[in-house]
Amino acid sequence: MKFKSHFTSDLYFIAEEIKRDTFELDNFNTNPYSFVSPSAYDTAWLAMIEDDDTLQPMFQGYVDWILNNQNVIEGLWGRLGDENGDETLTSTLACVVALRKWNIGSLHVHKGKRYIERSMESIIGKYTNPNMKGSCPRWLVLMFTGLLEIAEQLGLRFLFSTRAKRMINNLLFQRKKILQREKLVDDRHNQQSLLAYLEVLPSTLYAKNQKDIIQKLGDSDGSLFQSPSATAAAYMLSRNTQCLAYLKSLVQRCPDGVPQVYPLSEELIKLTMVNIMDNFGLAEYFGEEIDHFILQIYKNYEEENVVTMPISSKVDQLHKASLEFRMLRLNGYDVLPRSFCWFLSDEEIRDHLETNTECLFFVMLSVYRATDLMFPGECELEEAREFSRKFLNKSHFIDEQFVPIFHIKHEISSPWRARLKHLDHRMWIEDKDSNAFSVGKASLIRISIDKFTHLALRNFELRQAVYRHEMEDLITWVKKSGLNDIGFGREKTTYCYFAASSSTSLPIKTATNIRKLMAKSGILITVADDFFDEEGSFDELGALTKAVIRWEGEALKGYGKIIFKALDDLVKETAETCLKGHGTDITDHLRNIWSETFESWLREANWSKKGHIPSIEEYLQNGMISIAVHTIVLPTLCLIESCFPQHKLKPGNYDDITALLMTITRLLNDLQSYQKEQEQRKINSVLLHMKSHCGLKIEDSIAYIEKIIDSKRKEFMEYVLMDKFSDLSKPCKDIHMSLYKVFEMFFNKKNRYDSDTEMLEDIKKALYDPINLEIISTLRDLSNV
């Protein structure tokens, strides 16, 4: 494919530019804050601080930032693509107030006022819509009403409609109720405490409490709840020296705009960036940088003494440690759950989590994801998973402005083990919250990822184009082989290629043969399995099996001849590719693997014909072969690994990882096919267990098999991720993991593989549908501002 080479080179050029800006200039290590999206609202409040000596702005750079960062078309400040508009409304009003205070930027002020007048009614009005959950958010009520009063004091007048004025009166009434109901200082609510909104509170509320405010500043790092806007207001009230020191530190670290919260965990910022690269499917371009960063994490990895930490530091530590645990474990480093599961026995942080639910969903989401990687005997992770799952289920009752609802629903409804990489990458690219990593006072705190998103979009589009081309080649192969002329069973060409391409992140330039081999093997397995199950007579099945064992198919006829010819061609093609690439002839090994599989199918047909009821042990010994996943994974490993140990290709001598994969996939299939096989009077592990225990209900047998699968999953995960259990290379282990996730996806709660429609939507997203155009247009807007 000529276009593939051209476009891949183009993408690597873009990646090199990002590397220079991000890693080579060392911004990544020296100033992670440069990657945090600034808050126009908080920047405006620091721009309002007056220098006592000059009576001019103390931080002129932030005044300039406001002048240089207005959306000249819309007249707004804030995040483009903010679907609710809430954040842009308050940010624009704060910037207008700041410019008005210094009597500069009259055109900016005019455009900002027009945006507010034009947008206020629709933004606030949606909360009166009966379809909206709850009322206007507390933070929006406090910020918007407080800023409006300050604007009026500065002589700004807005031309609001009669309906908008009624809305403002309603907001003022809501604010009055909030101020009557809540205490100014309430330590239990941390950054959501009323005092955290000091900058927009009426002076009558805090006039008598200034000592409390100064005390609060003295008890911390000179800030109010790490809120730059509230701290700016506190300094303008008190001229507190600790407060000024905090602000100057902030200005030094964040010259290009103020984040919503300061300080942020710099390690957490860097972890989030690396996580985004992986989520976007960019490991192919930044593999060295990601590996180096993860190695540095491991070198510096140590259990922190959280006992003496203030609560805010404990929260950051829990978030950071759970992210580190997941990254390190996924990359084969030996880390223990206690590095973050300490929170389970810490009453202070558990109480804090319960009382600050709205602010801490990202922390618990990170904990929940860490528990995906559970090894045998890790009871702490079991408890952490249950705790975090219950916590995340509360998202239905929380203001969506603060909660990544889509993230949470996706994680809980579709487990990580049953999700394919390519589709996950698409989901993250399209998700508006993919760059968010924490909760601020008014919205989510985000990483600036425009360049990463642009590269991820181009990369995904290239992969789709390549995958469609490979899919066309595969359809041609199916036609030439005669497999599409077989009129029985399941036609799964598209399903098999979708699974092969979407489950891995193999380099687009070099892995065509691997993806095609996996898909062709899956197609052949499906056709042959259906021939044994539905179409072939026992004599035909015996003849085909003997032909495969001897590898002589001249005497075969009909469907058996077609199947053997396609199989022979595939084995020859695979062996030639391996010989050419690695100088090793694996023909006999491939034939033996397939012979073993056909023998297992014939054995099951024989059991069915004679009415033989095997023991569960006998059934599983055969069933782990008849599921045929090893006929996909083992030949694939030979193409990937030049020195793949050939003794692990011999039947009965497979690596433990392969044997675990074979067992798990068999049991997953059985869980979703026992009803069909019961109707066809065939055997199945679920049915065998029920029959071997008199009076047992089918639900009990299902639970028993699920328990076995759960145990094997944990064992498999440990074998795949930890080097000490296997001498297979990481790429070989990754292929095992990919095939495992394919089967988890096929049989997650239902039998998706046998359905003609169940996976069509996912296939369209993977191969055909363009990325959400809203995302693309937003990126184009960003490049033009």
Secondary structure as the mmCIF struct_conf table of DSSP 4:
data_model
#
loop_
_struct_conf.conf_type_id
_struct_conf.id
_struct_conf.beg_label_comp_id
_struct_conf.beg_label_asym_id
_struct_conf.beg_label_seq_id
_struct_conf.end_label_comp_id
_struct_conf.end_label_asym_id
_struct_conf.end_label_seq_id
HELX_RH_AL_P HELX_RH_AL_P1 LYS A 2 LYS A 19
HELX_RH_PI_P HELX_RH_PI_P1 ARG A 20 GLU A 24
TURN_TY1_P TURN_TY1_P1 LEU A 25 LEU A 25
HELX_RH_AL_P HELX_RH_AL_P2 ASN A 27 THR A 30
HELX_RH_3T_P HELX_RH_3T_P1 PRO A 32 PHE A 35
STRN STRN1 VAL A 36 VAL A 36
HELX_LH_PP_P HELX_LH_PP_P1 SER A 37 PRO A 38
HELX_RH_AL_P HELX_RH_AL_P3 ALA A 40 ALA A 47
TURN_TY1_P TURN_TY1_P2 MET A 48 MET A 48
HELX_LH_PP_P HELX_LH_PP_P2 ILE A 49 ILE A 49
STRN STRN2 GLU A 50 GLU A 50
HELX_LH_PP_P HELX_LH_PP_P3 ASP A 51 ASP A 51
TURN_TY1_P TURN_TY1_P3 ASP A 52 THR A 54
BEND BEND1 LEU A 55 GLN A 56
STRN STRN3 PRO A 57 PRO A 57
TURN_TY1_P TURN_TY1_P4 MET A 58 PHE A 59
HELX_RH_AL_P HELX_RH_AL_P4 GLN A 60 ASN A 68
BEND BEND2 ASN A 69 GLN A 70
TURN_TY1_P TURN_TY1_P5 VAL A 72 GLU A 74
BEND BEND3 GLY A 78 GLY A 78
TURN_TY1_P TURN_TY1_P6 LEU A 80 GLY A 81
BEND BEND4 GLU A 83 ASN A 84
HELX_RH_AL_P HELX_RH_AL_P5 ASP A 86 LYS A 101
TURN_TY1_P TURN_TY1_P7 TRP A 102 ASN A 103
HELX_RH_AL_P HELX_RH_AL_P6 SER A 106 GLY A 125
HELX_RH_3T_P HELX_RH_3T_P2 LYS A 126 THR A 128
BEND BEND5 ASN A 129 ASN A 129
TURN_TY1_P TURN_TY1_P8 PRO A 130 ASN A 131
BEND BEND6 MET A 132 CYS A 136
HELX_RH_AL_P HELX_RH_AL_P7 ARG A 138 GLN A 153
TURN_TY1_P TURN_TY1_P9 LEU A 154 GLY A 155
HELX_RH_AL_P HELX_RH_AL_P8 THR A 162 ARG A 181
BEND BEND7 GLU A 182 GLU A 182
BEND BEND8 LEU A 184 LEU A 184
HELX_RH_3T_P HELX_RH_3T_P3 ASP A 187 GLN A 192
BEND BEND9 SER A 193 SER A 193
HELX_RH_3T_P HELX_RH_3T_P4 LEU A 194 VAL A 200
BEND BEND10 LEU A 201 LEU A 201
HELX_RH_AL_P HELX_RH_AL_P9 SER A 203 TYR A 206
HELX_RH_3T_P HELX_RH_3T_P5 ALA A 207 ASN A 209
HELX_RH_AL_P HELX_RH_AL_P10 GLN A 210 ASP A 219
TURN_TY1_P TURN_TY1_P10 SER A 220 ASP A 221
BEND BEND11 GLY A 222 LEU A 224
TURN_TY1_P TURN_TY1_P11 PHE A 225 GLN A 226
HELX_RH_AL_P HELX_RH_AL_P11 PRO A 228 SER A 238
HELX_RH_AL_P HELX_RH_AL_P12 THR A 241 ARG A 253
TURN_TY1_P TURN_TY1_P12 PRO A 255 ASP A 256
BEND BEND12 GLN A 260 PRO A 263
HELX_RH_AL_P HELX_RH_AL_P13 GLU A 266 ASN A 279
TURN_TY1_P TURN_TY1_P13 PHE A 280 GLY A 281
HELX_RH_AL_P HELX_RH_AL_P14 ALA A 283 LYS A 299
TURN_TY1_P TURN_TY1_P14 ASN A 300 ASN A 300
TURN_TY1_P TURN_TY1_P15 VAL A 307 THR A 308
BEND BEND13 MET A 309 MET A 309
HELX_RH_AL_P HELX_RH_AL_P15 ILE A 311 LEU A 330
TURN_TY1_P TURN_TY1_P16 ASN A 331 GLY A 332
TURN_TY1_P TURN_TY1_P17 PRO A 337 PRO A 337
HELX_RH_AL_P HELX_RH_AL_P16 ARG A 338 CYS A 341
HELX_RH_3T_P HELX_RH_3T_P6 TRP A 342 SER A 345
HELX_RH_AL_P HELX_RH_AL_P17 GLU A 347 THR A 355
TURN_TY1_P TURN_TY1_P18 ASN A 356 ASN A 356
HELX_RH_3T_P HELX_RH_3T_P7 THR A 357 CYS A 359
HELX_RH_AL_P HELX_RH_AL_P18 PHE A 361 ALA A 370
TURN_TY1_P TURN_TY1_P19 THR A 371 ASP A 372
BEND BEND14 LEU A 373 LEU A 373
HELX_LH_PP_P HELX_LH_PP_P4 MET A 374 PHE A 375
TURN_TY1_P TURN_TY1_P20 PRO A 376 GLY A 377
HELX_RH_AL_P HELX_RH_AL_P19 CYS A 379 LEU A 392
HELX_RH_3T_P HELX_RH_3T_P8 ASN A 393 PHE A 397
BEND BEND15 ILE A 398 ILE A 398
TURN_TY1_P TURN_TY1_P21 GLU A 400 GLN A 401
BEND BEND16 PHE A 402 VAL A 403
HELX_RH_AL_P HELX_RH_AL_P20 ILE A 405 SER A 413
BEND BEND17 SER A 414 SER A 414
HELX_RH_3T_P HELX_RH_3T_P9 TRP A 416 ALA A 418
HELX_RH_AL_P HELX_RH_AL_P21 LYS A 421 GLU A 430
TURN_TY1_P TURN_TY1_P22 LYS A 432 ASN A 435
STRN STRN4 ALA A 436 VAL A 439
BEND BEND18 LYS A 441 SER A 443
STRN STRN5 LEU A 444 ARG A 446
STRN STRN6 ILE A 447 ILE A 447
HELX_RH_AL_P HELX_RH_AL_P22 ASP A 450 SER A 481
TURN_TY1_P TURN_TY1_P23 GLY A 482 GLY A 482
HELX_RH_3T_P HELX_RH_3T_P10 LEU A 483 ASP A 485
BEND BEND19 PHE A 488 GLY A 489
HELX_RH_AL_P HELX_RH_AL_P23 THR A 493 SER A 502
BEND BEND20 SER A 503 SER A 503
TURN_TY1_P TURN_TY1_P24 ILE A 508 THR A 510
HELX_RH_AL_P HELX_RH_AL_P24 THR A 512 ASP A 530
HELX_RH_PI_P HELX_RH_PI_P2 PHE A 531 GLU A 535
HELX_RH_AL_P HELX_RH_AL_P25 PHE A 538 ARG A 550
TURN_TY1_P TURN_TY1_P25 TRP A 551 TRP A 551
TURN_TY1_P TURN_TY1_P26 GLU A 554 ALA A 555
HELX_RH_AL_P HELX_RH_AL_P26 GLY A 558 HIS A 582
BEND BEND21 GLY A 583 GLY A 583
HELX_RH_AL_P HELX_RH_AL_P27 THR A 587 LYS A 610
TURN_TY1_P TURN_TY1_P27 GLY A 611 GLY A 611
HELX_RH_AL_P HELX_RH_AL_P28 ILE A 616 SER A 626
TURN_TY1_P TURN_TY1_P28 ILE A 627 ILE A 627
TURN_TY1_P TURN_TY1_P29 VAL A 629 VAL A 629
HELX_RH_AL_P HELX_RH_AL_P29 HIS A 630 ILE A 640
TURN_TY1_P TURN_TY1_P30 SER A 642 CYS A 643
HELX_RH_3T_P HELX_RH_3T_P11 GLN A 646 LEU A 649
BEND BEND22 LYS A 650 LYS A 650
TURN_TY1_P TURN_TY1_P31 PRO A 651 GLY A 652
HELX_RH_AL_P HELX_RH_AL_P30 ASP A 656 GLU A 679
TURN_TY1_P TURN_TY1_P32 GLN A 680 ARG A 681
HELX_RH_AL_P HELX_RH_AL_P31 SER A 685 LYS A 691
TURN_TY1_P TURN_TY1_P33 SER A 692 SER A 692
BEND BEND23 HIS A 693 HIS A 693
TURN_TY1_P TURN_TY1_P34 CYS A 694 GLY A 695
HELX_RH_AL_P HELX_RH_AL_P32 ILE A 698 LEU A 721
HELX_RH_3T_P HELX_RH_3T_P12 ASP A 723 PHE A 725
HELX_RH_AL_P HELX_RH_AL_P33 LYS A 730 PHE A 746
TURN_TY1_P TURN_TY1_P35 PHE A 747 PHE A 747
BEND BEND24 ASN A 748 LYS A 750
TURN_TY1_P TURN_TY1_P36 TYR A 753 ASP A 754
BEND BEND25 ASP A 756 THR A 757
TURN_TY1_P TURN_TY1_P37 GLU A 758 MET A 759
HELX_RH_AL_P HELX_RH_AL_P34 LEU A 760 ILE A 763
HELX_RH_PI_P HELX_RH_PI_P3 LYS A 764 TYR A 768
BEND BEND26 ASP A 769 ASP A 769
HELX_LH_PP_P HELX_LH_PP_P5 PRO A 770 ILE A 771
HELX_RH_AL_P HELX_RH_AL_P35 LEU A 773 ASN A 784
#
